[in-house]
């Protein structure tokens, strides 16, 4: 009887040990699979140009740990290809830097050249892990790019537009790099909120309004109008911003505004009219400016 009980106890101990091993194996298997699913492999270089800048910020930097260098250009831009090739060969870069590119001829990326009021390429944006713009470079100047990386990856801002006019409108020497970066950040964050159909909080709206007061151009005036619907801004959009570059970059936005009911009224004869005179070159759809490439 005693031996029978001893054998039974031994079997239970063996069974218990086996079950613990099985449970432990299953647990660690589940844990490894879960971690594999959570840890998504993100390519350091992705120049497919079938994605958007917004997607880079929201998906490739979802954990807020990466710098992102984005090359803005178009498919026929040889210098854009040159910059991509050289960037892939840069050494000594931090491991949390991702390189991306977008095609500005695609409608979902058009806002980036509208933001910068630019029509020449390549243009390079550098954002930090908090998805804030910290660097901008105009042109395929490798020495300037390296300087930009040295600054931005060490938590300093950098802005170099080749000593041109800021927004192709304001004297660059009169605007500091810090002011330029802060100004563009305000436009980017405002646009991203507008794209997601989110409202601005009072501080964000105040920053946007101050940017319009300081350096007005079509894009920031357009954004302020979308958030406030102030009629004087609508009038300003059509009567003030009619330079060739504005016609080239913002005709689509103007046509969208014309199609909204705020721009229509019915006269006593029942005819529908636009209450703003459309500039003749917008109505004709002419674009006197062509895209151009920057020399090295």
C-alpha positions in Angstrom: 0.0 0.0 0.0 2.8 2.4 0.9 4.7 1.6 -2.3 1.5 2.2 -4.3 1.1 5.6 -2.8 4.8 6.4 -3.4 4.4 5.5 -7.1 1.3 7.6 -7.4 3.0 10.6 -5.8 6.0 10.2 -8.1 3.7 10.1 -11.1 2.0 13.3 -10.0 5.4 15.0 -9.5 6.5 14.0 -13.0 3.2 15.2 -14.5 3.4 18.5 -12.6 7.0 19.1 -13.9 6.0 18.3 -17.5 3.0 20.7 -17.3 5.3 23.4 -16.0 7.7 23.0 -18.9 4.9 23.0 -21.4 3.3 26.1 -19.9 6.7 27.8 -19.8 7.4 26.9 -23.4 3.9 28.2 -24.6 4.3 31.4 -22.6 7.7 32.3 -24.0 6.5 31.3 -27.5 3.5 33.6 -27.2 5.7 36.4 -25.8 8.2 36.1 -28.7 5.4 36.2 -31.3 3.8 39.2 -29.6 7.1 41.1 -29.5 7.8 40.2 -33.2 4.4 41.7 -34.1 4.9 44.8 -32.1 8.4 45.5 -33.4 7.9 46.6 -37.0 11.0 46.7 -39.1 11.3 50.2 -40.6 13.6 50.7 -43.6 16.3 53.3 -43.1 16.2 54.3 -46.8 12.8 54.4 -48.6 12.8 56.4 -51.8 9.8 54.7 -53.5 7.9 58.1 -53.7 4.5 56.4 -53.4 4.0 57.6 -49.8 3.3 61.0 -48.2 5.1 63.2 -45.8 2.2 62.9 -43.3 2.6 59.1 -43.5 6.3 59.3 -42.6 5.5 61.3 -39.5 2.5 59.2 -38.3 3.8 55.7 -39.2 7.5 55.7 -39.6 7.9 57.8 -36.4 4.9 56.5 -34.5 7.1 55.8 -31.5 8.6 59.4 -31.6 12.2 58.2 -31.8 13.4 59.0 -35.3 14.7 61.9 -37.3 13.3 61.9 -40.8 15.1 63.5 -43.8 12.6 64.0 -46.6 13.7 64.9 -50.2 11.0 66.9 -52.0 11.2 66.6 -55.8 9.6 65.2 -58.9 10.3 62.1 -60.9 12.3 63.8 -63.7 14.6 65.7 -61.3 18.1 64.3 -61.9 19.6 66.3 -59.0 17.0 64.7 -56.7 18.3 61.3 -57.7 21.9 62.5 -57.1 21.1 63.6 -53.6 19.4 60.2 -52.8 22.4 58.3 -54.0 24.8 60.4 -52.0 22.8 60.3 -48.8 22.8 56.5 -48.9 26.6 56.7 -48.8 26.9 59.1 -45.9 28.8 57.6 -42.9 28.7 58.3 -39.2 24.9 59.0 -39.1 22.9 58.2 -36.0 20.9 54.9 -36.1 17.6 56.7 -35.6 17.7 58.7 -38.9 15.3 57.7 -41.7 15.6 58.9 -45.3 12.5 59.4 -47.4 11.3 61.2 -50.6 8.0 62.4 -52.0 6.9 63.3 -55.5 5.4 66.8 -55.5 3.5 66.2 -58.7 1.1 64.0 -56.8 -1.9 65.9 -55.4 -1.4 64.6 -51.8 2.0 66.1 -51.7 1.3 69.4 -53.5 0.8 71.2 -50.2 4.6 71.0 -49.4 5.6 73.2 -52.3 2.7 75.5 -51.5 3.9 75.6 -47.9 7.4 76.6 -49.0 6.3 78.8 -51.9 8.9 77.0 -54.0 9.0 75.5 -57.5 12.6 74.4 -57.8 14.2 71.2 -56.6 15.5 69.3 -54.6 14.3 70.6 -51.3 15.1 68.8 -48.1 13.2 68.8 -44.8 14.5 67.4 -41.6 12.2 66.7 -38.7 13.1 65.6 -35.2 11.6 62.7 -33.1 8.8 65.1 -31.9 7.8 65.6 -35.6 9.0 69.2 -35.6 10.8 70.8 -38.5 14.4 71.5 -37.4 16.2 71.7 -40.8 15.7 73.0 -44.4 18.1 72.9 -47.3 17.5 74.1 -50.8 19.5 72.5 -53.6 21.9 69.6 -54.0 24.8 71.0 -52.1 26.4 68.1 -50.2 28.6 70.2 -48.0 25.5 72.1 -46.8 23.6 68.9 -46.2 26.4 67.5 -44.1 26.4 70.8 -42.1 22.6 70.5 -41.7 23.0 66.9 -40.4 25.7 67.9 -37.9 23.4 70.6 -36.5 20.0 69.0 -36.5 21.1 65.6 -35.2 22.7 67.5 -32.3 19.5 69.3 -31.4 20.2 72.5 -33.2 18.2 74.1 -36.0 19.5 74.7 -39.5 18.1 76.7 -42.5 19.8 77.3 -45.8 17.9 78.5 -48.8 20.9 79.4 -50.9 20.7 83.1 -49.8 17.5 83.5 -51.8 14.3 85.3 -50.8 12.5 83.7 -47.9 9.2 82.2 -49.4 10.5 83.8 -52.7 9.3 87.1 -51.3 11.1 88.4 -48.2 14.7 89.4 -47.9 16.4 86.4 -46.3 18.9 88.5 -44.4 16.1 90.2 -42.6 14.7 86.9 -41.2 16.7 84.7 -38.9 17.0 80.9 -39.3 15.2 80.4 -36.0 12.3 82.6 -37.1 12.1 80.8 -40.5 12.0 77.3 -38.9 9.4 78.4 -36.3 7.3 80.1 -39.0 7.3 76.9 -41.2 6.5 74.7 -38.2 3.4 76.8 -37.5 2.2 76.3 -41.1 3.0 72.5 -41.0 1.2 71.9 -37.8 -1.8 74.0 -38.8 -2.0 72.2 -42.1 -1.9 68.8 -40.5 -4.7 69.8 -38.2 -6.7 71.1 -41.1 -6.1 67.9 -43.1 -7.4 65.9 -40.1 -10.4 68.3 -39.8 -9.3 69.2 -36.3 -9.6 72.7 -34.9 -6.7 74.8 -33.5 -6.6 75.7 -29.8 -6.4 79.4 -29.0 -2.6 79.4 -28.8 -2.2 77.6 -32.1 -4.6 80.0 -33.8 -2.8 83.0 -32.3 0.5 81.7 -33.7 -1.0 81.2 -37.1 -2.5 84.7 -37.1 0.8 86.2 -36.0 2.5 84.4 -38.9 0.0 86.0 -41.3 0.6 89.4 -39.8 4.4 89.0 -39.9 5.0 87.3 -43.3 1.7 87.0 -45.2 1.5 84.8 -48.3 -1.2 82.8 -49.9 -0.7 79.5 -47.9 -0.9 80.9 -44.3 -3.7 83.3 -45.2 -5.6 80.3 -46.8 -5.1 78.2 -43.6 -6.2 81.1 -41.3 -9.3 81.6 -43.5 -10.2 77.8 -43.3 -10.0 78.0 -39.5 -11.8 81.4 -39.0 -13.9 81.9 -42.2 -13.2 85.7 -41.9 -14.4 87.3 -45.1 -11.6 89.9 -45.3 -9.1 87.0 -45.6 -11.1 85.6 -48.5 -10.9 88.9 -50.2 -7.2 89.1 -49.5 -6.6 85.7 -51.1 -7.9 86.8 -54.4 -6.9 90.5 -54.5 -3.4 90.3 -53.1 -1.7 87.1 -54.1 -1.6 87.2 -57.9 2.1 87.1 -58.7 3.2 84.5 -61.2 4.4 82.1 -58.5 1.1 82.3 -56.8 -0.8 81.5 -60.0 1.5 78.5 -60.5 1.2 77.1 -57.0 -2.2 78.1 -55.7 -4.6 78.0 -58.7 -6.1 74.7 -57.5 -6.8 76.2 -54.0 -8.3 79.3 -55.6 -10.6 77.2 -57.8 -11.7 75.3 -54.7 -12.6 78.5 -53.0 -14.5 79.8 -56.0 -16.6 76.7 -56.0 -17.7 77.1 -52.3 -21.0 78.8 -51.7 -19.4 81.7 -49.8 -18.3 83.1 -53.1 -21.7 83.0 -54.8 -24.6 85.4 -54.7 -27.9 85.5 -56.7 -28.8 88.8 -58.4 -32.4 90.1 -58.9 -32.5 88.3 -62.2 -31.8 85.0 -60.6 -28.3 84.8 -62.0 -25.4 83.3 -60.0 -22.3 85.5 -59.7 -18.9 85.4 -57.9 -18.6 88.4 -55.6 -14.8 88.5 -56.3 -13.3 89.3 -59.7 -11.2 86.4 -60.7 -7.8 87.5 -62.2 -7.7 87.0 -65.9 -4.8 84.6 -65.9 -6.5 82.4 -63.3 -9.6 82.3 -65.3 -7.6 81.3 -68.4 -5.7 78.8 -66.4 -2.3 80.0 -67.6 0.8 79.3 -65.7 3.7 81.5 -66.8 6.1 79.7 -64.4 7.6 76.3 -65.0 9.3 74.0 -62.5 13.1 74.2 -62.5 16.0 72.2 -61.1 18.7 73.7 -58.9 22.3 73.4 -60.0 24.9 71.9 -57.7 
